[in-house]
Amino acid sequence: AIFLFLGSLAENQISNKGAKALARSLLVNRSLMVLDLRSNSIGPTGAKALADVLKKNQVLLSLK
């Protein structure tokens, strides 16, 4: 098993499309507890996709 407790994707030019893909992966997340998405290009639709998945994800404790 792979365990990743802290992930940083800060300053990676992640767009709405990338944020939506990340949201889909967070639906099955079992180990990522902290995720840093600061300084990306995520707009309102990407942010909404992430917000919606956070209602279901029980593992992620911090999203920046």
N, C-alpha and C positions, 0 to 999 in steps of 0.2 A: 504494500500500500504506500502511496505517496502522500505525505502530509505537508501542506503549505499553510502556515499560519499567518504570514504577512506577505502581501503582494503590493508592489508599487508599479503602476502604469502611468505615473505622472509625466507630463510633457511628452506624450507620444502621439499627438495629433489625432486622438481618437474622436471620431465623428459620431453622428446619430446612428449610423449603420453599425459601427463598431460597438457602441453602447448597447444597442439592441442585441447583438450577438453575445456580448458579455452577460447581459441580463438572462438570456436563454441558458448560458452555462451556469449561472448562479442558481437556477432552479434545481440543479442536481448537485450543487456544492455540498460537500461533507467535511471540508477541512479549512477552507480559507476564512480566517476570522477578521482580518484587517485588510482593507483595500484602499489604496490612494490613487485617485483619478484626477488630482489637481492639474490645472493648466493644460486642459485638452480642449477640443472643439465640440463638446457635447452640447447640443441645443435642447429645446423644450421636449421634443419627442423622445430623444435618447434618455433625457432625465426622467421622463414619465415611465419609460420602460424599466429603468433601474428602480424607481420608486415602487412600481407595482410588484416587482419581484421581491423587494425587501419585505413586503407584507407576508411572503410565504417562506423566505429563507430564515431558518432558525439558527444558523451557524455564524453568519457574518455579524460581527459586533460593532465594527467601525467602518464607515465609508467617508472618505474625505474628498 
